Amino acid sequence: MSHTHEFPTLADTCNFLKSLEKPSVAQLLADAKRTGTVAVQARSGVGSHAGMVDLLSKIENEANPDILAITIDSYSRLRMFDKANEMLHTNPAGLNGYPLVAHGWRRGRELNRLTKQPLDIRHGSPIADRLFETAIASGITSFEGGGVSYNLPYAKRVPLEASIGSWRKIDRLCGELAGGGIIVSREMFGTLTAVLIPPSTSLAIGFLEAISAARDGVQCLLIAYPQGGNTLQDIAALRSIDVLARRYLPAGPPVYAVLHQYMGPFPRDRARASALILLGGLVAKLGGATKVVTKTYEEALGIPTAEANIDGIRLTRCALARMFDFMELDESAIAEEMHWIEREVAELIDPIVGATDLHGAIIEAFNEGRLDVPFSPSIYTRTEVMPVRDPQGAIRYLSCDKLPFSENTRRRNREMLRATAAPQEQIRTMKNSIYFLADNSDEYQP
């Protein structure tokens, strides 16, 4: 930790955390996993401090989520702290999140003191050291992101060396904090670009980041998976997280599966959007997730109101209720899908995990196209992989390009797509695949 005049000492932060008398996210997740319940968390963030206090207390009092989120504004994500500060004083409503660094750790502590539930930081920063230090000084010990998942989906020109280096620094600080009794929860952002991400791409990148974080001393890991839209595939992907954790982090810290409710184009129609949120809650329950991050019926319209957030949390809780305990699934179809997801992940990351220099191997794999993020704006990944939906709406690889998949894996993707679309059909197929669950979803034609 920095011992400058800017931040409190580690001992002071420890004392502050003890004084809060609320569980950490790490404790809360351990309890949820032990009891087989799903912790619910919303997304929320506004520019002004008073607005943020109001938003958090409204959500907490009326919806009682297990974890509260502070979503950071995009100027702060890109380390434009002066611009965030200027906006804060001239037009706070123009910020699309809470500029924690500009507000400072004392205000962060105030948010912590005024809430009953633990806080989590969601942001999107390729280089996040300063934000992390401010969060820790604020007594916030849950922090999302990683050197790949918070770079390639968001930034155009940030080299992987720089982002991975920054996140390694954060993870080593988490190791130091663990030595002082503070367990920081680190969530890997499997959503990536949120556009047609095949489950094995999401999980491969999440596990590479988690393996790196564990080696640097992180003691609580979350692998987040984005709901793709095919319920069977989504349940299989979530259940695969435990299997992959036993394989790749056998002696490591606990690993929790997280579902992000659908992150693609959302229906504008309220009833249809609500149905999709309910389905997301069901997928989290049936897939054995330990946490679900909720969406709102206003998702397609911009930054959601407190009322829409409250509604999304309540709706998700309905999906987690006992009335759905009797649902029966095609377990053999789920097991089959899990087998292929786990196999694809292994084919993607086994050559990298075994390398002497893990981080060098990750960067090289992206350079050579052996790892890829579809629809990424970054110049540091090839974005040559083309995913589309199969006739059931599951996300498959139409073109695997240079991914190190075996012939069996390639064949299965071809078979699930029945036949590769003709070149002139590919763009239409892609567009339909992306807008699969948006307003015109009943017209979906793969």
N, C-alpha and C positions, 0 to 999 in steps of 0.2 A: 504493500500500500504506500501511497505518497505520504510522506511526513512533512509536507509543506504547510504553510499557514492556511492554505486553501481548504484542506480536508482535516477532519478530526483524526485523532490517533485510532489505531485498531482497538486499543483497550476501551476507548470512549465509545466506539461503535458497538463493541460487545456489550457494554453496560446498557447502552440505549436499547439494543435488541432484547436484552433480558427484561428491561423495564416495560416493554410493550405488552407482555402477557398475552400474546397470541401465537398460535402455532406457526412454524415456518412452512413454506410450500413443501419442503422435503418431508416434514413430519406428517403433513396432511395427506400427501400422496402415499406414504407408507401405510397410513391408517386405511385409506381407500382401497389399496391393493389387498390388505389383509382381510378386509370385510367384504371384498368383492363389489364395492360400490363405485360409481363414476363421479368424480369431482367435476363440477361445472364452473366454467370461467367465461366471462363475456370479454369483448374488446371495447375499450373506451378511451377517449382522449380528446381534450379541448385545450385551447391556448391559454386562457387565463387561469390563475390559481383559484380564484373564487368559483369560477365555472367548473373547475376540476373537482373541487371539494363538494360542490353541489351535485355534480354528476355521480361521483362515487357514493355519496351518502344516499341519494335517491335509489340507485341500483341496489345498494346493500340493504336498505330498509324495506324496499318493496319486492325484491326478488331473492334476496339472501343467497347469492352465489357462494361457492366455496372459496374461490380465489378471485380477487379483483385485478383488473389490468390497467396499466397506464400505457397508452399507445403514444409514442414519441412523434413529433412533427417531422416533416421531411427536410427542413433546413438543418435541424440538429442531426438527422441521420447522415447527412452529407458533411457534417462538421462545419457547417456555416453558422457557428454559434453567434457571431455578431449580428448576422441577418435575423436570426431567430429572436435575439434580444431586441433588435430594432422593431420587429413586428409586434413583439410582446408589448412594447410601449406605445406603438402607433395604431396597430390594428390586430389585436389578439384573436378576433373572430376569423381572421384570414389564415390562421395556422390550422393545419389539419391534424394536430395532436398536441401533446403537452411538452413544451420545451424544458425538460428537467434541468439541463445544464445551465440554461439562462436563468431559471428560477433559483437554482442552487439547492444544496443538500438540506439546508435548514427548512425550506418549504417542503422538500421531500419527506423529512421527518414529520412535519405537520400532517401531511396526507396519511402517513403511517399511524400517527397518534389518533387521528379522527376516524379511523376505520377499524372494524372488528376483525376483518379477514386479512390474510396476508396479500401482499401486492406483488405483481409480476410486471416486468418491463418487456414490451414488444416494440420493435423499432424497424430494423432493416438497414443497419449501418455496416458497411464493409469493414470500417476501422472504428472500433467502438470503445477504446481504452478509457477515454475521458468520461463518456456516458456511464461506463461500468463503475468507475471510481465514485462518481456522483451518486449512483444508485446504491452502492454499498454504504457510503457515508450516510445515505438517507435511511439505512436499515432495511433496504429492499434486497432480498436474497434469492430472487428468481429472475433469470435473465435469458432471453431467447436469442438464438442465432449461431452462426459459425462462419468460418473463413471461406467456405464455398457457398453455403446456402444464403448468406446475407451479402454476397458479392455478385455472383453470376446472374441472379434474377433481377438485380436492381441497378447495377452500375455498368457503364460502358467501358471505362478505361482504367479500372483499378486492377493492377496485376495481382494474380493469386498469391504471389510471394508476399505482397504487402498485407493483404487481408488475412491470410493464414498466420502470418507473423503476429499481427495484432491480436487475433483470437487466441493464439498460443499464450501470449502474455496474460490475457484475461484468465485462461484456464489454469495457468501456473499460480496466479493470484488466488483463484478458487482453492487450489491445493494448500497454499499458505493459510488461507482463512479457515480451512477445514482443520488445520493444525491448531488453530485458536478456538476451535469448537463451533465455528460458523459454517454450516453446510449450505452452499449455494446450489440451487437447482439450475441445471443448464439444459435448455430445450433446443433440439436440432430442428431447423425449419424445413420439414419435408415438402412443404407446399411448392417451393421453388417458384417458377413463373405462374403457377396456378392454371396453366393452359395444357390440358391433355398430358399430364405427367404420368407415365407408366409406373405402376407400383414399385417395380424393381429399381427404377432410376431414383425415385424418392428414397427408398430404404437403403440403397447402396451408398448414396451421398450422406444420409443421416448416420449410418453406421461408421463410415470413414471418419466423420467429424467426432462421433462418440468415442471411437477407439483412440483417436488423437487426444481428446479431452481427458479420458481416463488415464492415459499414459502421463498426462501433465498434472494429474492429481485431483481431478473433479470427482466428487463423491456422490453425486445424484444426477442421473441422466434421463432425459426424456426424448423419445423418438416420436416426432409428430408426423402423421400421415394425413394427406388431404383427401377427403371424400371424393371419389371419382365419378360416382353416379350409378355404377352397377353394384347392387347390394352384395351379391355373392363375392365379387372380386374385392370389395372394400372390407368385408368381414374377414376374408382370407388374408388380406394384407395386414390388418391389425393383429390377427392371431399369429402371424409369422414373426412379429416383432419379438415375442418371448423366445421363440425357437432360435432366431438369429442371435439374440442376446446371449443365450446359453452357449452358442457356437463361438461367437467372436469376443465375448467379454465374460468368460466362464468364472474368473475369480474377481471380476471387476465390481464396481459399485452397482447399486440397484438401477435397473433400466425400466422405465414406465412407458407404456404405449399411450399415445395421445391422438385423438381424432380432431382434425379441423373440419367443421361442417363446410359444405360445398363452397369452394373459393372461385369457381368459374362464373360466367355470366349468369346472374340471378334473374328469376322471373320478376317482372314489375308488378304483376297482379298479386295482391296481398294473400288471397287464399292459397294460391299456388306456391308462393314463397313460404308460407307457413307450413304447407305440406312437406316441402323440401327440408325445412328445419326439423320437423318431427321425424322425418326419415333419417336425418343425420343423428339424432339422439338414439334412435333404434339401432343404427349401425354401430354406434359407440358401445351400446349395451351388449349387443349380440357378438361384437368383435372382441369383447373383453378389455376395452380401453380403460385406463385408470383416470383419464381426464378427457373432457370434451370442451372445445372452444366454440362458442355459439355464434350464430349469424342472426340477422334481423330481417323482418319483412321490408325494411327500407333499403336493403343492401344495394339494389340496382339504382337507387336515387341519390346516393351520396353518403355523407357522414350521418349515422343513425342517431335519433334522439334518445334520451334516457328512457322514454316510454317504450320505444321499439326494442331497446336492449332488454328491458324488464320482460317484455312479451316473449322475446327469444329464449330467455333463461327459463321462464315458466313453461313454455311449450316443450323445451328440451327435457325438463323435469318430468313432464307428462309421459314422454317416450321412455323414460327410465323407470316408470312406475311398475308395480307388480302386475297390472292388467296385461302386460306384454310378456310375462314370464312363460306363458304356455306356448309361445310361438315355436314351431318346429322348422328346422332347416334341413336342407339336403346336405348332410354332413359329408357324404362321399364326394360330392361335387366341390365342397369347400376344401376338403383335404387334397383333392387333385389340383385345385388352383394354388393352394399353399405350396405344394410340391414344386410347381413351376416358378412361382415367385421366388422361393428360396433358392432354387437352382440358378435363376437369372442373376440374383444378387451375388451368389457365390462366384459365378463366371465373371461378373463385373469387378468384384473387389479382391478375390483371392490372390491374383498376381500382385496387387498393390500392398495388401496387408503383410505379405511375406517379405517385402523389400526392406533393405537395411535402412533406407531413408524414406520413411512413410510420406512425408510432406513433398519431397522431391518427386516421388512416384505419383502422387496425386496430380501435381502440376503437369508432369510429363504426359499422364493419361489424358488430361484435357487437351493438351497441345496436339496430341496425336489422334484425338477423336475416340479413344478407348473408353472415355467417360464423356457424357454430353448432357446438356440441359436444353430441351426443346424450347424454341422461341426466346432464347436469352438475348438481351441487348449487348452482352459483353463481347469484346474482341478477343477475349482469352478462352473462348470455347467455340467449337466449330458450328454448333446448332445445325448439324446435318441429319440428325435422327428425325424421322417423320412418324409420329404416332397418329393413329386414328382409332375410331371405335369399331368393334365388331358388331354383328347384327343384334347382339344382346346389350350393346352399349358399354361393354368392357373395353378398357384402353389397351391396345396392342401396338406392337412395332410394325408399321408398314414397311419402313426401311430401317434396318439396323446399322447400315453403313459400316463404320469401323469398330463397332462394339465387339468385344471378344466373345461373342456367343458361339456355342457349338452348333453344328448343323441340326441337331435334334431340336434345340431351342428355336432356331430360325424356322424350322419346318412347322413347329407347333404354332408360332405366330402366324405363319402363312395359312395354316389350316383353320385357325380360329377366325381369320378374316375371309375364309372360304376361297377367295381369289383376290389377288392384288388388283386394286382398281386401275383401270386404264389411265394413262397420264392425264388426259383431259378431264377425267372424273375426279382426280385426286384433290383438286382445290375445292370442289363442291363437297366431297366427302369430308375434307378437313373442316370446312366452315360448319357443316351440319354437326360434326363431332364436337366442335367448340361450343355451339349454341344448343347442345343436347338437352339441357334442363332449363333453358331460358323460356320466354313466353310462347314460342312456337314449338315447344317440345313435342306436342302430339303429332307434329308433321315430320318428326325425325325419320330420315331415310338414310341408312348407312350405305 
